[in-house]
Amino acid sequence: MPASTIPPHLPLLDRGSRERRRAFLDSHQLSTDTDFTLSTPYEPGANTVFVPRLPTAVRRHLRSTEHVLEVATGWVSRRTRPLVVGRDGWDVVPWGLVRPIAQVVRAARRAETVVDVAPTAFPPNDAVPDPLVADSLRRNRRLVVRHASAVHPAVLIAGLVSAFLNGRILVVVSRRRDGGHLVRQLRELGIDADKYFGGDRGGRPPRVAVGTSAGLAAVAGMLTNCSIVVVLDAVNFCGPAGVSIRHELAWLNSCWLRLVPADRVPSPLEQDRLVCMFGPSRLDIPVHGHIRRQVLFDAQPVVLPEGRGYDRVVMRLAADLAAGAVESDQFGLVGRAARVRVAGPVVVLAHDHRRRRQLQDELRAGERGVVRVVTPDELSRRAAVGVLVRADRRTQCPPLAEQVLTEPQTGRTPLLVIDAVGAADDRLLRTRGLQYRAAGWVPLAAELGGYADWDAWVHRPLDGNLPDVRRF
């Protein structure tokens, strides 16, 4: 494979002109003084691979964001640009995209066939408070953990120490004070930790090295055998302050984990930098040992049989889902729900009390105990939902309670939301689909087809639907 013909970096966030980007590709050089925003997704350094020529339908989804700063005005325009580069009959893609690309290629070869998807299960382990973080990091190599205030970075790092027994962990901080606090907390948890803020350091390297980007880069030759690089202030790290460590050859093959507080909202430019460095894989952790529940969505068009109304068809569908009646599955939806191991109560959402009574009247006597019809206010107070059938006419996401959207990391079951709509509801479905994707929900077909990661990448927010200009 002609690896020598491809530069080690592709400038996706170059602040210069298109001509400057092309000159960079031709020169195969990187200046850390002027090109600090040049970070190919997932892998700084030698991070691109050759793949066979991709289909056009796949190539058009491989896009990233380019920023151009107008010095006179101080404004930055944001544009989408191709992420894939063609060379000598091959396509060159970032290493981190190989897995999603393989997913969509396999899905295309199956030609509409689906496979059973077993839920991810983790054995309880008291020594690892957040087992899903370690497992996801092993699989994805790049990961973002968005955590609430109840989740402590020191505890997450201690769990990684227990999960990765034979490697060193680097923790990058932007301020010495934060690094000092973290080292004290890690030592209280029994972790061998030390801080590196610059200058020569001798002695035995610790299991967890905490420091600034410059401080850690200065001792890179000593801190070898590194399994994970954890970044506490990822926004600062993706700017000029982190260039010394982002392109440090000693840690190119390490796993990279970004921790970001749930209340921290990056600007559009900051978010683009973060995606280019850490990728789209993300976990939301509200408390230790729990995670935001995966939500799948699907649409079931209701074609009215002669002599039967919409309400009766919707309630038969809900009853079949509650009973798991695959043999009487008229729509095929019950069988698809069974493949993803959906478990829990089946709930039908009506938009008001009058509508709820109309739907309840269509339930048979034996179905009243297994299918509940609720209003939005009642849904917001329910603590358990397995399948939600939407029979309301509202466009926004259903008001699900926080207990419904949170689950233990060691026993995961998805929540399935089904839009039971009529033949003329295409606009309603499109609007709801945008809301679902913005909330991080996954189409049922993508989960069954094995290309959920690809779908998340394709539909990630890009600049085409946003204002073109932002303040730098």
C-alpha positions as CSV (number, residue, x, y, z in Angstrom):
1,M,0.0,0.0,0.0
2,P,1.6,3.3,-1.0
3,A,1.7,4.9,2.5
4,S,4.7,7.0,1.6
5,T,2.6,9.2,-0.7
6,I,0.3,10.5,2.0
7,P,1.2,13.3,4.5
8,P,0.9,12.4,8.2
9,H,-1.7,15.2,8.8
10,L,-4.6,16.5,6.8
11,P,-5.4,20.1,7.7
12,L,-9.1,20.1,8.5
13,L,-9.2,23.2,10.7
14,D,-6.6,25.3,8.9
15,R,-7.3,29.0,9.3
16,G,-5.6,29.8,6.0
17,S,-6.8,29.8,2.5
18,R,-7.6,26.8,0.3
19,E,-4.3,27.4,-1.5
20,R,-2.4,27.2,1.8
21,R,-4.1,23.9,2.6
22,R,-3.2,22.5,-0.8
23,A,0.4,23.7,-0.3
24,F,0.5,21.9,3.0
25,L,-0.7,18.6,1.5
26,D,2.0,18.9,-1.2
27,S,4.8,19.8,1.3
28,H,4.0,17.0,3.8
29,Q,5.1,19.3,6.6
30,L,3.6,20.7,9.8
31,S,4.5,23.8,11.6
32,T,3.3,23.8,15.2
33,D,3.9,27.5,15.4
34,T,1.4,28.5,12.8
35,D,-0.8,25.4,12.3
36,F,-1.9,24.6,15.8
37,T,-5.5,23.9,14.6
38,L,-4.4,21.2,12.2
39,S,-5.7,18.0,13.8
40,T,-7.0,15.1,11.8
41,P,-9.9,13.4,13.5
42,Y,-9.0,10.8,16.1
43,E,-5.3,10.4,15.5
44,P,-2.7,13.2,15.6
45,G,0.4,12.3,13.7
46,A,0.5,9.2,11.5
47,N,-3.2,8.8,11.5
48,T,-4.5,8.2,8.0
49,V,-5.0,4.9,6.2
50,F,-5.6,3.9,2.6
51,V,-8.9,2.1,1.8
52,P,-10.3,0.8,-1.5
53,R,-12.2,3.5,-3.4
54,L,-15.4,4.2,-1.6
55,P,-18.9,4.5,-3.2
56,T,-20.1,8.0,-4.0
57,A,-22.9,7.7,-1.4
58,V,-20.3,7.1,1.3
59,R,-17.9,9.7,0.2
60,R,-20.4,12.5,0.2
61,H,-21.0,12.0,3.9
62,L,-17.3,12.2,4.8
63,R,-17.1,15.9,5.5
64,S,-15.5,18.1,8.1
65,T,-15.4,21.8,9.0
66,E,-13.0,24.5,7.8
67,H,-12.6,27.9,9.4
68,V,-11.3,31.0,7.6
69,L,-10.5,34.0,9.8
70,E,-11.0,37.5,8.3
71,V,-8.3,39.5,10.1
72,A,-9.9,42.8,9.3
73,T,-13.3,42.0,10.9
74,G,-12.4,39.3,13.4
75,W,-15.1,37.0,12.0
76,V,-14.7,33.4,11.2
77,S,-16.6,31.7,8.4
78,R,-17.3,28.0,8.8
79,R,-17.7,25.7,5.7
80,T,-18.0,22.0,5.2
81,R,-15.2,20.4,3.2
82,P,-14.4,16.9,2.0
83,L,-12.8,14.7,4.6
84,V,-11.6,11.9,2.3
85,V,-8.7,12.4,-0.1
86,G,-8.2,10.4,-3.3
87,R,-4.7,9.2,-4.1
88,D,-3.6,6.8,-6.9
89,G,-6.9,5.0,-7.1
90,W,-7.2,4.7,-3.3
91,D,-9.1,6.8,-0.7
92,V,-7.3,8.2,2.3
93,V,-9.4,8.5,5.4
94,P,-8.7,9.2,9.1
95,W,-7.9,6.0,11.1
96,G,-10.9,6.6,13.4
97,L,-13.4,6.4,10.5
98,V,-12.4,2.9,9.5
99,R,-14.9,1.3,11.9
100,P,-17.9,3.3,10.8
101,I,-17.0,2.9,7.1
102,A,-16.7,-0.8,7.6
103,Q,-20.2,-0.8,9.2
104,V,-21.9,0.9,6.3
105,V,-20.1,-1.3,3.7
106,R,-21.2,-4.4,5.5
107,A,-24.8,-3.0,5.7
108,A,-24.8,-2.4,2.0
109,R,-23.6,-5.9,1.2
110,R,-26.4,-7.4,3.4
111,A,-29.0,-5.6,1.2
112,E,-31.7,-5.0,3.7
113,T,-31.0,-8.1,5.8
114,V,-30.7,-7.6,9.6
115,V,-29.0,-9.4,12.4
116,D,-29.8,-10.0,16.0
117,V,-28.1,-7.4,18.2
118,A,-27.4,-8.5,21.8
119,P,-27.2,-5.8,24.4
120,T,-23.8,-4.9,25.8
121,A,-23.5,-6.6,29.2
122,F,-20.8,-6.0,31.7
123,P,-20.2,-8.2,34.8
124,P,-20.5,-6.3,38.0
125,N,-17.1,-5.3,39.3
126,D,-16.7,-3.3,42.5
127,A,-13.1,-2.3,41.5
128,V,-14.3,-0.5,38.4
129,P,-17.1,1.9,39.2
130,D,-17.7,2.8,35.5
131,P,-17.0,-0.3,33.5
132,L,-18.6,1.0,30.3
133,V,-16.0,3.8,30.1
134,A,-13.1,1.4,29.9
135,D,-14.9,-1.0,27.5
136,S,-15.9,1.9,25.1
137,L,-12.4,3.3,25.2
138,R,-10.9,-0.1,24.2
139,R,-13.3,-0.4,21.3
140,N,-13.3,3.2,20.0
141,R,-9.8,4.4,21.0
142,R,-11.2,8.0,21.1
143,L,-14.0,8.8,23.5
144,V,-15.8,11.8,25.0
145,V,-17.4,11.4,28.5
146,R,-19.9,14.1,29.3
147,H,-20.4,14.0,33.1
148,A,-22.6,15.7,35.7
149,S,-21.2,17.3,38.8
150,A,-21.8,14.1,40.8
151,V,-19.2,12.3,38.7
152,H,-15.6,12.9,39.9
153,P,-12.7,12.7,37.4
154,A,-10.5,11.1,40.1
155,V,-12.9,8.2,40.5
156,L,-13.1,7.7,36.7
157,I,-9.4,7.7,36.4
158,A,-9.1,5.2,39.3
159,G,-11.5,2.9,37.5
160,L,-9.3,3.1,34.4
161,V,-6.3,2.2,36.5
162,S,-8.1,-1.0,37.6
163,A,-9.3,-1.8,34.1
164,F,-6.0,-1.2,32.3
165,L,-3.6,-3.1,34.6
166,N,-0.4,-3.0,32.5
167,G,-0.3,0.6,31.3
168,R,0.4,4.1,32.4
169,I,-2.2,6.9,32.3
170,L,-1.4,10.5,31.5
171,V,-3.8,13.3,32.7
172,V,-3.6,16.7,31.0
173,V,-4.7,19.7,32.9
174,S,-4.6,23.4,31.9
175,R,-3.8,24.8,35.4
176,R,-1.3,23.7,38.0
177,R,-3.8,24.1,40.7
178,D,-6.2,21.6,39.1
179,G,-3.4,19.2,38.7
180,G,-2.3,19.4,42.3
181,H,-5.9,18.8,43.5
182,L,-6.2,15.8,41.3
183,V,-3.0,14.3,42.4
184,R,-4.1,14.6,46.1
185,Q,-7.4,13.0,45.3
186,L,-5.8,10.1,43.4
187,R,-3.4,9.4,46.2
188,E,-6.3,9.3,48.7
189,L,-7.8,6.6,46.5
190,G,-4.6,4.6,46.7
191,I,-3.3,5.5,43.2
192,D,0.4,6.0,42.5
193,A,0.2,9.6,41.0
194,D,2.6,12.5,40.6
195,K,2.5,15.9,38.9
196,Y,4.6,17.3,36.0
197,F,4.5,21.0,35.4
198,G,7.9,21.5,33.7
199,G,11.5,21.0,34.3
200,D,13.6,17.8,34.5
201,R,12.2,15.1,36.7
202,G,14.0,11.9,37.7
203,G,13.1,8.8,39.6
204,R,10.6,6.1,39.0
205,P,7.7,7.2,36.7
206,P,4.3,7.0,38.5
207,R,1.3,4.9,37.3
208,V,-0.7,8.2,36.7
209,A,1.2,11.2,35.5
210,V,-0.7,14.5,35.9
211,G,0.6,17.7,34.3
212,T,0.2,20.5,31.7
213,S,0.8,19.8,28.0
214,A,4.2,21.4,28.1
215,G,5.2,19.7,31.3
216,L,4.2,16.2,30.1
217,A,5.8,16.7,26.7
218,A,9.1,17.7,28.4
219,V,9.3,14.2,30.0
220,A,7.8,12.2,27.2
221,G,10.9,10.0,26.9
222,M,10.4,8.9,30.5
223,L,6.6,8.4,30.5
224,T,6.6,5.5,28.1
225,N,4.2,2.5,28.0
226,C,1.2,4.8,28.1
227,S,-2.2,3.2,27.6
228,I,-4.5,6.3,28.0
229,V,-4.3,10.0,27.8
230,V,-7.1,11.7,29.7
231,V,-7.8,15.4,29.0
232,L,-9.7,17.4,31.7
233,D,-9.9,20.7,29.9
234,A,-10.4,19.6,26.3
235,V,-11.3,23.0,24.9
236,N,-8.0,24.5,26.0
237,F,-6.2,21.3,24.9
238,C,-7.5,21.6,21.3
239,G,-6.2,25.1,21.0
240,P,-2.6,26.3,20.9
241,A,-1.9,25.3,24.5
242,G,-2.0,21.6,23.6
243,V,0.0,21.4,20.5
244,S,3.2,20.1,22.3
245,I,1.4,17.0,23.4
246,R,-1.1,16.5,20.6
247,H,1.7,15.7,18.2
248,E,4.0,13.9,20.6
249,L,5.1,10.7,18.9
250,A,5.4,8.8,22.2
251,W,1.6,8.6,22.7
252,L,0.2,8.4,19.2
253,N,-1.1,4.9,19.7
254,S,-2.6,5.5,23.1
255,C,-6.3,5.7,23.8
256,W,-7.5,9.3,24.2
257,L,-10.3,10.3,26.6
258,R,-11.9,13.7,26.9
259,L,-13.9,14.6,30.1
260,V,-16.2,17.5,29.8
261,P,-18.7,18.8,32.5
262,A,-22.3,18.6,31.5
263,D,-22.8,22.3,32.0
264,R,-19.9,23.3,29.7
265,V,-21.3,24.3,26.3
266,P,-18.5,24.7,23.7
267,S,-18.7,27.4,21.1
268,P,-19.2,26.2,17.5
269,L,-15.5,26.6,16.7
270,E,-14.5,24.8,19.9
271,Q,-16.9,22.0,19.2
272,D,-15.4,21.5,15.7
273,R,-11.9,21.3,17.2
274,L,-13.1,18.8,19.8
275,V,-14.8,16.5,17.2
276,C,-11.6,16.6,15.0
277,M,-9.5,15.5,18.0
278,F,-11.7,13.1,19.9
279,G,-14.3,12.0,17.4
280,P,-18.1,11.6,17.8
281,S,-18.2,8.6,20.2
282,R,-19.8,9.9,23.5
283,L,-21.1,8.6,26.8
284,D,-23.3,10.7,29.1
285,I,-22.8,9.8,32.8
286,P,-25.1,11.4,35.3
287,V,-23.8,9.5,38.4
288,H,-21.1,6.9,38.9
289,G,-22.2,3.4,37.7
290,H,-25.0,4.8,35.6
291,I,-25.3,6.1,32.1
292,R,-27.8,7.9,29.8
293,R,-30.0,5.2,28.3
294,Q,-29.9,4.4,24.6
295,V,-33.1,5.5,22.9
296,L,-34.1,4.0,19.5
297,F,-36.8,5.3,17.3
298,D,-38.9,4.0,14.5
299,A,-42.0,5.0,12.5
300,Q,-44.9,2.7,11.9
301,P,-47.3,4.0,9.2
302,V,-50.8,3.0,10.1
303,V,-52.8,1.9,7.0
304,L,-56.4,1.8,8.0
305,P,-58.1,-1.5,7.2
306,E,-61.7,-1.4,6.0
307,G,-64.1,-1.0,8.9
308,R,-61.4,-0.3,11.5
309,G,-60.2,3.0,12.8
310,Y,-56.8,4.5,13.6
311,D,-57.2,4.2,17.3
312,R,-58.0,0.5,17.2
313,V,-54.9,-0.3,15.0
314,V,-52.6,1.7,17.3
315,M,-53.8,-0.1,20.4
316,R,-53.5,-3.5,18.7
317,L,-49.9,-2.6,17.9
318,A,-49.2,-1.6,21.5
319,A,-50.8,-4.8,22.8
320,D,-48.8,-7.0,20.5
321,L,-45.6,-5.2,21.6
322,A,-46.5,-5.8,25.2
323,A,-47.2,-9.4,24.6
324,G,-44.2,-10.0,22.3
325,A,-46.7,-11.5,19.8
326,V,-44.3,-12.1,16.9
327,E,-46.6,-14.7,15.3
328,S,-49.4,-12.1,14.9
329,D,-47.1,-9.3,14.0
330,Q,-48.9,-7.5,11.2
331,F,-46.3,-4.7,10.8
332,G,-43.1,-6.6,11.5
333,L,-42.3,-4.1,14.3
334,V,-42.7,-6.6,17.1
335,G,-40.0,-8.8,15.6
336,R,-37.6,-5.9,15.1
337,A,-38.2,-4.8,18.7
338,A,-37.4,-8.3,20.0
339,R,-34.0,-8.3,18.2
340,V,-32.7,-5.4,20.3
341,R,-34.0,-6.9,23.6
342,V,-36.4,-4.1,24.5
343,A,-37.8,-4.7,27.9
344,G,-40.2,-2.9,30.2
345,P,-43.8,-1.5,30.1
346,V,-45.5,-0.4,26.9
347,V,-46.9,3.1,27.1
348,V,-49.1,5.0,24.6
349,L,-48.8,8.8,24.6
350,A,-51.9,10.8,24.0
351,H,-51.8,14.6,23.8
352,D,-54.7,15.3,26.3
353,H,-57.1,13.6,28.7
354,R,-59.9,13.4,26.1
355,R,-57.6,11.7,23.6
356,R,-56.4,9.3,26.3
357,R,-60.0,8.1,27.0
358,Q,-60.6,7.5,23.3
359,L,-57.6,5.3,23.1
360,Q,-58.3,3.5,26.3
361,D,-61.8,2.5,25.0
362,E,-60.1,0.5,22.2
363,L,-58.2,-1.7,24.7
364,R,-59.5,-5.2,25.3
365,A,-60.2,-6.3,28.8
366,G,-57.1,-8.4,29.1
367,E,-54.8,-5.6,27.7
368,R,-55.7,-2.9,30.2
369,G,-53.1,-4.2,32.7
370,V,-50.2,-4.3,30.3
371,V,-50.7,-1.2,28.2
372,R,-51.0,2.2,29.8
373,V,-52.2,5.3,28.0
374,V,-50.8,8.5,29.4
375,T,-50.8,12.3,28.8
376,P,-47.5,14.2,28.5
377,D,-47.8,15.3,32.2
378,E,-48.3,11.7,33.4
379,L,-45.4,10.5,31.2
380,S,-43.0,13.1,32.7
381,R,-43.7,11.4,36.1
382,R,-43.4,7.8,35.1
383,A,-40.3,6.0,36.3
384,A,-40.4,3.0,34.0
385,V,-41.0,2.9,30.2
386,G,-39.7,0.2,27.8
387,V,-41.7,1.0,24.6
388,L,-43.4,4.4,24.0
389,V,-46.0,4.5,21.2
390,R,-46.6,8.1,20.2
391,A,-50.3,8.7,19.3
392,D,-50.0,12.4,19.9
393,R,-49.6,15.2,17.4
394,R,-46.7,17.1,19.0
395,T,-43.5,17.7,17.2
396,Q,-41.0,17.8,20.1
397,C,-39.4,14.9,21.9
398,P,-41.8,13.3,24.5
399,P,-41.3,14.5,28.0
400,L,-39.6,11.4,29.5
401,A,-38.6,11.4,33.2
402,E,-34.9,11.5,34.1
403,Q,-35.3,8.0,35.8
404,V,-36.4,6.6,32.4
405,L,-33.4,8.0,30.6
406,T,-30.8,6.7,33.2
407,E,-29.8,3.1,33.7
408,P,-27.0,1.1,35.3
409,Q,-23.9,0.5,33.2
410,T,-23.9,-3.2,34.0
411,G,-27.5,-3.9,32.8
412,R,-28.5,-2.0,29.7
413,T,-31.8,-2.2,27.8
414,P,-32.7,0.4,25.2
415,L,-35.9,2.5,25.1
416,L,-37.9,2.2,21.9
417,V,-40.0,5.2,20.7
418,I,-42.5,4.4,17.9
419,D,-44.3,7.0,15.9
420,A,-47.7,5.6,14.9
421,V,-48.6,7.9,12.1
422,G,-50.9,8.2,9.2
423,A,-50.1,8.1,5.5
424,A,-50.1,12.0,5.3
425,D,-47.7,12.6,8.3
426,D,-44.4,12.9,6.4
427,R,-43.8,16.4,7.6
428,L,-44.5,15.5,11.2
429,L,-42.1,12.5,10.9
430,R,-39.3,14.7,9.5
431,T,-39.6,17.3,12.2
432,R,-39.6,14.6,14.9
433,G,-36.6,12.9,13.4
434,L,-34.6,16.1,13.6
435,Q,-35.6,16.4,17.2
436,Y,-34.6,12.8,18.0
437,R,-31.3,13.0,16.3
438,A,-30.5,16.3,18.1
439,A,-31.2,14.4,21.4
440,G,-28.7,11.7,20.4
441,W,-31.3,9.0,19.6
442,V,-30.6,6.3,17.1
443,P,-32.8,4.9,14.3
444,L,-33.9,1.3,15.0
445,A,-32.9,0.3,11.5
446,A,-29.3,1.6,12.1
447,E,-29.0,-0.4,15.3
448,L,-30.3,-3.6,13.7
449,G,-28.2,-3.1,10.6
450,G,-25.0,-2.7,12.6
451,Y,-24.3,0.8,11.3
452,A,-25.4,3.0,14.3
453,D,-22.0,4.6,14.6
454,W,-22.0,5.5,11.0
455,D,-25.5,7.0,11.2
456,A,-24.4,9.1,14.2
457,W,-21.4,10.4,12.2
458,V,-23.4,11.1,9.0
459,H,-26.1,13.1,10.9
460,R,-23.8,14.9,13.3
461,P,-24.5,18.7,13.3
462,L,-22.6,20.4,10.5
463,D,-22.5,24.0,9.3
464,G,-24.7,23.7,6.3
465,N,-27.8,24.4,8.2
466,L,-26.4,27.0,10.5
467,P,-25.4,30.7,10.0
468,D,-22.2,30.8,8.2
469,V,-20.4,33.3,10.4
470,R,-19.4,33.2,14.1
471,R,-17.3,35.5,16.2
472,F,-13.8,34.0,16.7
